[in-house]
């Protein structure tokens, strides 16, 4: 039986606030449209937040970490022990997302949703595990139905904490050796693409390694039929716990009215799953950057998304999204703080 909350209604952004924000934009002391997408972004945020003057001062970042059984099929340049090591690094403040969160004054949660080895209690880490890593999607279903819902619940729980803290914006990050393989497999299933179109180097595979990854994905998908019509089943069969947690978090954000700034490849695959299941969620998603991972552009196209930045990043962790937060803040400051023609005594064109 499906987790009941997954079918909760997605909130509708405020068209009234969007209209008020658009009217204010027309009155600001600048030529119409001269600030380009900064203007659109501020109006969109206003509609999502229900505020004519939006803001993103309180940012909640949740990094979900998990391992993938498919790593045993030789699809990654790194071993799975790195996942737990990086979880500790996130919590200790040494990772890129840790530095970015500190710089932004953002809340950073590190959530172990299923590393292969259970490290037990770790300082600064929330343990909300769906299992000891997924099964090897190369040969069997990645997870059970119960594990899928448990991982998605981990994402929802993070959003509940974000809402309780009064967060203006949610960012979901990921960590998991071999998660680009799982994400490419989900993408191939939902978009009916050939694996070689979406498989990329991930953590640093060479050409032969990428070819092998694509073949593993092809063999895995041969076991299934019509996964493109069943987004949660695609996630269960060839996905990962952290991808499920991200998808669950995004749905919970739409249900509770929290705007989402989507990170790179893994996060966008999770967004595609969530939107395919709850199409109304799409309005709550702002896409931060275009990843250098080859399959990301196909995911963005499927979601009709034009990201804010293109910096050739492909780290994950939520790092690309965090990098885009200052741009959102500037968009809000411009919208909220500029004088109108009437305020400044400037003649309108």
Secondary structure by P-SEA (a helix, b strand, c coil): ccccccccbbbbccaaaaaaaaaaaaacccccccccaaaaaaaaaaaaaccccccccbbbbbbbbbccccccccccccccaaaaaaaaaaaacccaaaaaaaaacbbbbbbcccccccccccccccccccccccccccccccccaaaaaaaaaaaaaaaaaaaaacccbbbbbbcccaaaaaaaaaaaaaacccccccccccccccaaaaaaaaaaaaaaacccccccccaaaaaaacccaaaaaaaaaaaaaaaaccccccccaaaaaaaaaaaaacccccccccccccccccaaaaaaaaaccccccccccccccaaaaaaaaaaaaaaaaaacccccccccccccc
